[in-house]
Amino acid sequence: MLTRRIFLRGSTIAMAGMGAVPGWLTRAASVEGKKRKTLVVIFQRGAADGLNIVIPFADKRYRDLRPILGIAAPTGPLNAGNSIDLDGQFALNGAMQPLKALWDSKQLAIVEATGSTDASRSHFEAQEFMESGTTSKSLGDGWLNRALPKPGDDASPLRAISMGNQVARTLRGERDAIAVGDAQQFNMGGNQSAASIMESMYATTTDKAIGRSGKDAFDAMKLIKSISQGQNTPRGGSQQLYGQGGELGRNLQQLARLIKADAGVEAAFAEINGWDHHSNENPQLNNLLRQFSSALAGFSLDMGDRMEDIVLVTMSEFGRTAAENGNGGTDHGHGSLMLTMGGPIQGGKVYGKWPGLEKEQLFEGRDLAVTTDYRTVLGEVIQGHLGQKDLSPIFPGFLLGQTLGLLKG
């Protein structure tokens, strides 16, 4: 049986042409001069090793804890084993060269020692809690869904997009969200008659909520197909960067097409897997960081001036152990880092309180301590960028307190 949830998550529904202009599009066109703010969230699944992504080379204990895995301090010309100085204390992994221009233009900021106050080192639990926006328990929906304002008359059926074949946990909830896989293959095996029958069924249902959701979903499918068939040339050298960005690069390129087509995107979620490096870490991490940074840099370049209305945030469920293990890798840890990117960001700065790597400064004597709750970063962005001042429904039981000053103005 095809349920409403399965239908709305599906990203392979066949559409006959655009047909009549959807009502939401007519209403949206009548709202003159309105700019949409967009929040893009990238989840690094597997527990990213923040200590080898942004290297705390000024902390003397770093090389003691990682005599083999430690990344060299930024001296001399850039090479595969070197790092890129940021502020005399921290350095980017050399594989992240594509992001240096964003740092220099102050559109990229780093928040150190971030994470959840929950001490779980289970990928499943930590991701579940973090995507729910809680600690030590899970709600029935995701924080990014709750962060969306109630839809107005000009709300697009593409206002909340999960890049992939199903809606991610972060975007599930009361607000309608849709999964977008490969827009070039947005069909149901080419079976247009089946799609027409399904569209008719949703149009004639007596359940108004299901009928409205079904209509919005079909409007979304038609719009995506129309956009995917149109002409689109990535800006500048972004196509090359997207190509180097792997699956994340392909997903962000598709997201960029929707944003540039004024499809009404307000929130988007994408993910990149493969950060769980228990052995042979550095070669794997370098390869992943090249993809990660190329995809982000390509997206920013492709968006051009539109980045003034976009904030992108990256996060991971937890970090890695401060000390390397005996297999050339690291194990499940605690604190990590978050990146924030976009025109509204006060970039070119490392935020957060550095806890230090001495034995007594480590969490449980082994991990980087968390000094900035991940919800502090997200809460500041939600308030300042999306305009949602009341965070209590989004992060129940969490009080924002003093902000970091990530956003301009």
C-alpha positions in Angstrom: 0.0 0.0 0.0 1.3 3.4 -0.9 1.0 5.6 2.2 1.2 9.4 2.3 4.5 9.3 4.0 6.1 7.0 1.5 4.7 9.0 -1.3 6.0 12.3 0.0 9.4 10.9 0.6 9.7 9.2 -2.8 12.0 10.9 -5.3 11.0 8.8 -8.3 7.5 9.9 -9.2 6.7 10.4 -12.9 5.3 13.7 -14.1 3.7 14.7 -17.4 4.6 18.3 -18.3 4.2 21.3 -16.0 0.6 21.8 -17.1 -1.2 24.6 -15.2 0.9 26.9 -13.1 0.6 25.7 -9.4 -1.3 28.0 -7.1 1.5 28.5 -4.7 3.7 29.7 -7.6 1.1 32.3 -8.6 0.9 33.5 -4.9 4.6 33.6 -4.5 5.1 35.7 -7.6 2.7 38.3 -6.2 5.0 38.9 -3.2 7.3 41.6 -4.5 10.8 42.2 -3.3 10.7 39.4 -0.8 14.0 37.5 -0.3 14.0 34.0 1.0 16.5 33.1 3.7 17.9 29.5 3.3 19.6 27.3 5.8 21.6 24.4 4.5 22.8 21.6 6.9 25.5 19.1 6.1 25.8 16.1 8.4 29.2 14.3 8.5 28.1 10.8 9.5 30.6 8.6 11.3 32.2 11.0 13.8 34.6 13.4 12.1 38.0 13.9 13.6 38.0 17.6 14.3 41.6 17.5 15.6 42.9 16.5 12.1 40.4 18.7 10.2 41.4 21.9 12.0 44.7 21.3 13.6 45.4 22.9 17.0 49.1 23.2 16.3 49.8 25.7 19.0 48.7 23.2 21.7 52.0 21.4 22.5 50.1 18.2 23.6 48.8 17.7 20.1 51.9 16.1 18.6 52.5 14.1 21.9 49.1 12.5 21.5 49.5 11.9 17.8 53.1 11.2 17.0 52.2 9.4 13.7 48.8 10.8 12.8 49.5 14.4 13.8 49.4 16.9 10.9 52.5 19.1 10.6 52.3 22.8 11.6 51.9 25.2 8.7 55.5 26.0 7.8 56.8 26.2 4.2 54.9 25.7 1.0 51.6 23.8 1.0 52.0 20.0 0.3 50.1 16.8 1.0 51.4 16.6 4.5 51.1 20.2 5.5 48.4 22.5 6.8 47.1 26.0 6.2 47.6 28.6 8.9 44.4 30.4 10.0 45.3 32.5 13.0 48.6 31.4 14.5 46.9 28.8 16.6 44.8 26.7 14.3 45.3 25.4 10.8 43.2 23.8 8.1 44.1 20.4 6.9 46.0 20.8 3.6 43.4 18.8 1.8 40.9 21.6 2.5 42.7 24.2 0.2 39.4 24.9 -1.7 38.0 26.5 1.5 40.9 28.9 2.1 39.4 31.6 -0.2 36.2 31.5 1.8 38.2 32.0 5.0 40.1 34.9 3.5 36.9 36.6 2.3 35.4 36.1 5.8 32.6 33.9 4.6 33.8 30.8 6.6 34.0 30.5 10.4 35.0 27.6 12.6 33.5 26.7 16.0 35.9 24.6 18.0 35.1 22.0 20.7 31.4 21.6 19.8 29.1 18.7 20.3 26.4 17.3 22.5 26.5 17.3 26.3 25.4 13.6 26.0 28.3 11.3 26.5 27.1 8.5 24.2 29.8 7.1 21.8 27.2 5.1 19.9 26.8 6.4 16.3 23.1 5.5 16.2 22.2 7.1 19.6 24.3 10.2 19.1 22.9 10.9 15.5 19.3 10.2 16.7 19.6 12.7 19.6 21.4 15.3 17.5 19.0 15.2 14.6 16.1 15.4 17.0 17.7 18.4 18.7 17.9 16.8 22.1 20.3 15.0 24.5 19.7 11.5 25.8 16.3 11.1 24.3 14.6 11.4 20.9 11.5 13.3 19.9 9.2 12.2 17.1 10.5 14.8 14.6 13.7 16.7 13.7 14.9 20.1 14.8 15.2 21.5 11.3 11.6 20.7 10.6 10.5 22.5 13.8 12.8 25.4 12.9 10.8 26.2 9.8 8.2 28.9 10.3 4.6 28.0 9.6 4.0 28.1 5.9 2.5 31.2 4.4 0.4 31.6 1.2 3.6 31.9 -0.8 5.3 28.8 0.7 6.7 26.5 -1.9 6.2 22.7 -1.9 10.0 22.7 -2.2 10.6 24.8 1.0 12.2 21.8 2.8 14.4 19.5 0.9 16.4 16.4 1.9 19.0 15.6 -0.7 18.8 11.8 -1.1 16.3 9.0 -1.5 14.4 9.6 1.7 13.7 12.4 4.1 16.5 12.6 6.7 15.6 12.4 10.4 16.5 16.1 10.8 13.7 17.2 8.4 10.9 14.9 9.4 7.9 16.3 11.2 4.8 18.4 10.9 6.1 20.6 8.1 6.0 18.9 4.7 9.5 18.0 3.4 10.4 16.2 0.3 13.4 14.0 -0.7 15.2 14.8 -3.9 17.5 12.2 -5.4 18.7 12.4 -8.9 16.5 15.1 -10.5 17.6 13.9 -14.0 15.8 10.6 -13.2 12.7 12.0 -11.6 10.2 9.5 -12.9 8.4 6.3 -12.1 10.0 4.0 -14.7 8.6 6.4 -17.3 5.0 5.3 -16.4 3.1 8.6 -16.9 -0.3 6.9 -16.8 0.4 5.5 -13.3 1.4 9.0 -12.2 -1.7 10.5 -13.6 -3.9 8.0 -11.8 -2.1 8.7 -8.5 -2.5 12.5 -9.0 -6.2 12.0 -9.7 -6.6 9.9 -6.5 -5.0 12.6 -4.4 -7.1 15.3 -6.1 -10.4 13.5 -5.4 -9.8 12.2 -1.8 -12.2 13.4 0.9 -9.3 13.9 3.3 -8.4 17.6 2.9 -5.0 17.3 4.6 -3.9 14.3 2.4 -5.3 16.0 -0.7 -3.4 19.2 0.0 -0.2 17.4 0.8 -0.6 15.2 -2.3 -1.2 18.3 -4.5 1.8 20.0 -3.1 4.0 16.9 -3.7 2.9 16.7 -7.3 3.5 20.4 -7.8 7.0 19.8 -6.4 7.6 16.9 -8.7 6.5 18.9 -11.7 8.6 21.9 -10.7 11.7 19.7 -10.2 11.3 18.0 -13.5 10.9 21.4 -15.3 14.0 22.8 -13.6 16.1 19.7 -14.4 15.1 19.9 -18.1 16.1 23.6 -18.3 19.4 25.1 -19.2 21.8 25.4 -16.2 25.5 26.2 -16.3 27.3 26.2 -13.0 28.9 29.5 -12.3 32.6 30.0 -12.9 34.8 27.1 -12.0 32.1 25.5 -9.8 31.5 22.6 -12.2 35.1 21.3 -11.6 34.7 21.7 -7.9 31.4 19.8 -7.9 33.1 17.1 -9.9 35.7 16.7 -7.3 33.1 16.7 -4.5 31.8 13.2 -5.0 28.2 12.5 -4.0 28.0 15.6 -1.8 29.1 17.7 -4.8 26.4 16.2 -7.0 23.8 16.8 -4.3 24.8 20.4 -3.7 24.9 21.1 -7.4 21.2 19.9 -7.7 20.3 22.0 -4.6 22.0 25.0 -6.3 19.9 24.5 -9.4 16.7 24.6 -7.3 17.8 27.7 -5.4 18.9 29.6 -8.6 15.5 28.7 -10.2 13.7 30.5 -7.3 12.0 27.3 -6.3 11.3 28.6 -2.8 13.9 26.6 -0.8 14.1 27.6 2.9 15.8 24.6 4.4 17.9 21.8 2.9 19.8 18.8 4.3 22.6 16.8 2.8 25.0 14.3 4.3 28.4 12.8 3.6 29.4 9.4 5.1 32.7 7.7 5.8 34.2 9.6 8.8 34.6 6.6 11.1 38.4 6.0 10.8 39.6 3.4 13.3 42.6 2.6 11.1 44.7 4.1 8.3 43.0 7.4 9.0 45.1 10.1 7.3 44.9 8.8 3.7 41.1 8.2 4.0 40.5 11.5 5.8 42.5 13.5 3.2 40.5 12.0 0.4 37.2 12.7 2.2 38.2 16.3 3.1 39.1 17.0 -0.6 35.6 15.9 -1.6 33.9 17.8 1.3 35.7 21.1 0.8 35.4 21.0 -3.0 31.7 20.4 -2.7 31.2 23.3 -0.3 33.5 25.6 -2.3 31.7 24.7 -5.5 28.3 25.5 -4.0 29.5 28.9 -2.7 31.0 29.8 -6.0 27.9 28.6 -8.0 25.6 30.6 -5.7 27.5 33.9 -6.2 25.6 36.8 -4.7 22.8 34.5 -3.5 25.1 33.4 -0.7 24.1 36.7 1.0 20.8 34.9 1.9 22.3 31.5 2.6 23.9 30.0 5.8 25.5 26.6 5.6 26.3 24.7 8.8 28.2 21.4 9.1 28.0 19.0 12.0 29.0 15.5 13.2 27.6 13.3 15.9 30.8 13.4 18.0 34.6 13.6 17.6 37.5 11.1 17.9 39.8 10.3 20.7 42.6 12.8 21.3 45.3 10.1 21.1 45.8 7.9 18.1 45.3 4.2 18.5 47.7 1.4 17.5 46.1 0.9 14.1 46.9 4.3 12.6 43.5 5.6 13.4 41.3 7.1 16.2 38.3 5.7 18.2 35.0 7.2 19.2 35.4 10.4 21.2 33.4 13.4 22.3 34.1 17.0 21.2 34.5 17.9 17.5 33.9 21.1 15.5 31.3 22.8 13.3 31.8 25.0 10.2 29.5 27.9 9.3 29.6 29.5 5.8 27.7 32.2 3.9 27.3 35.9 3.4 25.7 36.5 6.8 28.6 34.8 8.6 31.3 36.9 10.4 34.0 34.6 9.1 37.7 34.5 9.1 37.6 33.6 12.8 37.8 30.5 15.1 35.0 30.7 17.6 34.4 28.8 20.9 36.5 28.2 24.0 39.5 25.9 23.4 39.6 23.5 26.4 43.1 22.2 25.9 44.6 18.7 25.4 46.3 18.2 28.7 45.3 15.0 30.6 43.2 16.9 33.1 41.5 19.0 30.4 40.3 16.0 28.4 36.8 14.6 28.7 37.0 11.4 30.8 40.8 11.7 30.4 40.7 10.8 26.7 38.6 13.1 24.5 38.4 16.7 23.5 35.9 18.3 25.9 32.7 20.0 24.6 32.7 23.7 25.5 30.0 24.8 23.0 26.7 22.9 22.8 25.9 22.2 19.1 22.5 23.8 19.8 24.2 27.1 20.6 25.5 27.3 17.0 22.2 26.1 15.5 20.1 28.3 17.8 22.0 31.5 16.9 21.6 30.7 13.2 17.9 29.9 13.6 17.2 33.1 15.5 19.4 35.4 13.4 18.9 34.0 10.0 15.5 32.2 9.9 14.0 34.7 12.3 12.6 32.1 14.8 13.1 33.9 18.1 11.5 31.3 20.3 13.8 28.3 20.4 11.9 26.3 23.1 9.8 24.3 20.6 12.9 23.6 18.5 15.3 22.6 21.3 13.1 21.6 24.3 14.8 22.2 27.6 17.7 24.2 26.1 18.5 27.8 27.0 20.7 29.6 24.4 22.4 32.0 26.8 25.2 34.1 25.4 25.6 33.9 21.7 28.9 33.5 19.8 28.5 36.4 17.5 28.6 34.3 14.3 26.2 36.5 12.3 26.7 40.0 11.0 24.6 42.7 12.6 
